Amino acid sequence: MKAVSYRTYGGPEVLEYGDRPMPKVGPDSVLVRVKAAAVNPVDWKTRSGYLDPMLDAVFPVVPGWDVAGVVVALGADTPEFQVGDEVIGYVREDFLSRGTFAEYVAAPVRTLARKPAALSFEQAAGLPLAGLTAYQALKATGTGEGDTVLVHAAAGGVGTMAVQLARHFGARVIGTASERNHDFLRSLGAEPVTYGDGLAERVRALAPEGVGVVLDLVGGGAVKTSPDLAAPGARLVSIADPEVAALGGRLLWVRPDAADLTALGHLAEQGVLTVEIAEVFPLERTADAHRLSEQGHTRGKIVVRV
């Protein structure tokens, strides 16, 4: 099969396009013919070696955790799916080796759900990791009716999901973004504010008593400003900065969860969730997709079509 892989940690130039062996299908996995795979910041961070302290790498590594595709073969014990089923998945294992930037991936059924018919394969590929991250962060904070939620980096892949989900749960949403993305955030139901110097004053102008929930999707200075933005008893979650714990918040590492992913699929079918696509690349240009992601300024998802 054709795939993109790397034999050592490094920049985008270490990614190689070529032939790789077909993956073996375990008893609780299915073989998925990949139609599209989305790029996430974690893909280039793992490729660069940032996660080596926590995840073993079995080289050569095929990167990628997001997938949308079609089941073409079944493991010995996989009653959840049949050949021909269209699926989406956050196919993360406990080591780096068999990713989704390939023509085929062996995916444990615990990582998969049915593909929403309302979404194209490219859109569907952008749903799992970003959607699950936002969904699990909002569940962790108990976000609901009457809450005011501040989403840092609201126009990014996870941010757009968080805005839509929080609004669906009945919350008011304030989102940080560059001015060029303010109209886009308004279209999702958020109240945009420009990040950078003076952020606390701009947020307080919209929410004088402070916000009840803070979702940090970028890390660094965003976490450090949170005490100045939050109301007493506010709930704080970061997906990017361990220092959140010192502020009484929680660092969240998204988990594969078939039930959560199924719930997201239902919301997409109902039109509650849409997936914004920034750009689509062919598989052989995965390195260019990584380069674009590393710039950190895209709106929505970067997708590789297989």
C-alpha positions in Angstrom: 0.0 0.0 0.0 1.0 3.6 -0.4 1.7 5.6 2.8 3.6 8.5 4.2 6.1 7.6 7.0 9.2 8.8 8.7 12.3 6.9 9.9 13.6 9.4 12.4 12.2 12.4 14.2 12.6 15.8 12.5 11.0 18.4 10.3 8.5 17.9 7.4 11.4 16.8 5.2 11.7 13.5 7.0 8.3 12.4 5.7 8.6 9.9 2.8 5.9 8.8 0.4 6.1 5.2 -0.8 5.2 1.6 -0.2 4.5 0.1 3.2 3.3 -3.4 4.2 -0.4 -3.9 4.6 -1.3 -3.6 8.3 -2.3 -6.8 10.2 -5.8 -6.8 11.6 -6.1 -7.8 15.2 -9.2 -9.6 16.7 -10.8 -6.4 17.9 -9.9 -4.3 14.8 -11.2 -3.7 11.3 -9.3 -2.8 8.2 -10.3 0.6 6.9 -9.7 1.8 3.3 -8.8 5.4 4.0 -10.6 8.1 2.1 -9.3 11.1 4.0 -7.2 11.9 7.0 -7.0 15.2 8.9 -3.9 16.9 10.1 -3.7 18.0 13.7 -0.9 19.9 15.5 -0.2 16.7 17.4 0.9 15.0 14.1 3.9 17.4 13.6 4.6 17.4 17.3 5.0 13.6 17.4 7.0 13.7 14.1 9.3 16.3 15.8 9.8 14.0 18.8 8.0 16.2 21.4 5.9 13.2 22.6 8.8 10.8 22.8 8.9 10.8 26.6 5.4 9.3 26.7 4.9 7.3 23.5 7.2 4.7 22.1 7.9 5.0 18.4 8.3 1.9 16.2 10.1 3.2 13.1 9.2 3.7 10.4 6.2 5.6 11.7 3.1 6.3 9.7 1.7 9.5 11.2 -2.0 10.5 11.7 -4.8 9.7 14.1 -7.9 11.1 12.3 -9.6 9.0 9.6 -12.7 8.7 7.5 -13.0 5.6 5.3 -14.7 2.3 4.5 -14.4 -1.0 6.3 -13.0 -3.6 3.9 -12.1 -6.5 6.3 -13.1 -7.6 9.8 -11.1 -8.9 12.7 -12.1 -12.1 14.5 -14.5 -10.4 17.0 -15.9 -7.2 15.6 -19.7 -7.4 15.6 -20.0 -3.6 15.7 -19.2 -3.3 11.9 -19.7 -5.0 8.6 -17.7 -4.8 5.4 -18.8 -1.7 3.4 -19.6 0.4 6.5 -18.5 4.0 6.2 -16.7 5.0 9.4 -14.8 7.8 11.2 -12.1 7.3 13.8 -9.6 8.8 16.2 -7.3 5.9 15.7 -4.7 6.4 18.5 -2.8 3.5 19.9 -0.4 3.5 22.9 2.6 3.7 20.6 3.5 5.5 17.3 3.7 3.3 14.2 0.5 2.5 12.3 -1.2 5.9 11.5 -3.8 7.1 9.1 -1.8 8.8 6.4 -1.9 5.6 4.3 -4.3 3.8 1.9 -5.3 1.4 4.7 -5.3 1.4 8.5 -6.1 -1.3 11.0 -8.4 0.5 13.5 -9.6 -0.9 16.9 -13.4 -0.8 17.0 -13.1 1.2 20.3 -11.8 4.1 18.2 -14.5 4.1 15.5 -18.1 5.3 14.8 -20.4 5.5 11.8 -19.6 8.3 9.4 -22.3 11.0 9.4 -24.0 10.8 6.0 -24.3 14.6 6.0 -20.5 15.1 5.8 -18.2 14.4 2.9 -15.2 12.1 3.7 -13.0 15.2 3.9 -15.3 16.9 6.4 -15.8 13.7 8.3 -12.0 13.2 8.7 -11.8 16.5 10.4 -14.4 15.6 13.1 -12.9 12.9 15.4 -9.9 14.4 17.2 -11.0 18.0 17.2 -14.6 17.1 18.0 -13.7 14.7 20.8 -11.3 17.2 22.3 -14.0 19.9 22.5 -16.7 17.5 23.6 -14.7 16.0 26.4 -13.4 19.4 27.5 -16.9 20.7 27.8 -18.1 17.6 29.6 -15.2 17.9 32.0 -16.2 21.5 32.9 -19.9 20.6 33.1 -20.8 23.3 30.6 -24.5 23.9 30.2 -27.4 26.3 30.1 -26.5 29.8 31.4 -22.7 29.4 31.4 -20.4 31.9 29.8 -17.5 30.1 28.1 -14.3 31.7 26.9 -12.6 29.7 24.1 -9.0 30.6 23.4 -8.1 30.0 19.7 -11.7 29.8 18.8 -11.2 29.8 15.0 -9.0 26.7 15.0 -10.0 23.1 14.5 -10.8 22.4 18.1 -12.0 25.9 18.7 -14.7 25.8 16.1 -16.0 22.6 17.5 -16.0 23.9 21.0 -17.9 27.0 20.0 -20.6 25.0 18.2 -21.0 22.5 21.0 -21.0 25.0 23.8 -23.7 27.0 22.0 -25.7 23.7 21.5 -25.4 23.1 25.3 -27.0 26.5 26.0 -23.9 28.5 26.9 -22.8 32.0 25.8 -19.5 31.8 24.0 -16.7 34.4 23.9 -13.9 33.4 21.5 -10.4 34.8 20.9 -9.2 35.1 17.3 -7.5 37.4 14.9 -9.7 40.1 13.5 -9.9 38.4 10.1 -11.8 35.5 11.8 -14.3 37.6 13.8 -17.1 37.4 11.3 -16.6 33.7 11.0 -16.9 33.3 14.8 -20.1 35.4 14.8 -21.5 33.0 12.2 -21.0 30.2 14.7 -22.7 32.1 17.4 -19.7 33.3 19.3 -18.7 36.9 20.5 -15.2 37.4 19.1 -12.3 39.2 20.9 -8.8 39.9 19.6 -6.1 38.0 21.5 -2.9 39.7 22.7 -2.2 42.7 25.0 -5.4 44.0 26.7 -7.3 40.7 26.3 -8.4 40.7 29.9 -9.9 44.2 29.6 -11.7 43.2 26.3 -13.2 40.1 27.9 -14.2 41.9 31.0 -16.0 44.5 28.9 -18.2 41.6 27.6 -18.4 39.7 30.9 -17.9 42.2 33.7 -18.4 39.5 36.4 -15.9 37.1 34.6 -16.5 33.9 32.7 -17.5 30.7 34.3 -15.6 28.3 31.9 -12.3 28.8 30.2 -11.1 26.4 27.5 -7.4 26.9 26.6 -6.6 25.4 23.3 -3.3 27.1 22.7 -1.3 27.3 25.9 1.3 29.8 27.1 0.0 33.3 27.8 -3.6 32.2 27.4 -3.4 30.1 30.6 -1.6 32.8 32.5 -4.4 35.4 31.8 -7.1 33.1 33.0 -7.3 34.2 36.6 -7.9 37.8 35.3 -10.8 36.6 33.2 -12.6 34.1 35.4 -15.4 34.5 37.8 -15.1 32.9 41.3 -15.4 29.2 41.0 -14.7 29.1 37.3 -13.8 25.8 35.6 -10.6 25.8 33.6 -9.4 23.2 31.1 -6.3 23.3 28.9 -5.3 20.9 26.2 -1.9 22.5 25.8 -0.3 23.8 29.0 0.4 21.7 32.2 0.6 24.9 34.2 -3.2 24.9 34.2 -3.0 22.5 37.3 -1.3 25.2 39.4 -4.3 27.5 38.6 -6.8 24.9 39.9 -7.7 23.6 36.4 -7.2 20.4 34.5 -5.0 19.3 31.7 -7.0 17.2 29.3 -5.6 14.6 26.9 -8.4 13.5 24.5 -9.2 9.8 24.6 -10.7 7.6 21.8 -14.3 7.0 22.8 -16.7 5.3 20.4 -19.8 6.5 22.3 -18.6 10.2 22.3 -17.7 9.9 18.6 -21.2 8.5 17.9 -22.8 11.4 19.7 -20.7 13.8 17.6 -21.8 12.1 14.5 -25.5 12.4 15.5 -25.0 16.2 16.1 -23.4 16.5 12.6 -26.4 14.7 11.1 -28.7 17.2 12.8 -26.8 20.1 11.5 -25.5 21.2 14.9 -21.9 20.6 14.0 -20.2 21.7 10.8 -16.6 21.1 9.8 -14.7 24.0 8.3 -12.1 22.8 5.8 -9.0 25.1 5.4 -7.3 23.1 2.6 -7.1 19.6 1.1 -3.9 18.0 0.0 -3.2 14.7 -1.8 -1.4 12.0 0.2 1.9 12.5 -1.5 1.9 16.1 -0.3 1.4 15.3 3.4 4.6 17.2 4.2 3.1 20.4 2.7 0.0 19.8 4.9 2.3 19.5 8.0 4.1 22.7 7.0 0.8 24.6 6.8 -0.4 23.2 10.1 2.9 24.3 11.8 2.3 27.9 10.7 -0.6 27.9 13.2 -2.9 30.4 11.4 -5.4 28.2 9.5 -9.1 28.4 10.1 -10.7 25.0 10.4 -9.1 21.7 9.4 -6.3 20.7 7.0 -7.1 17.4 5.3 -5.3 14.9 3.2 -7.3 13.0 0.6 -6.2 9.4 0.0 
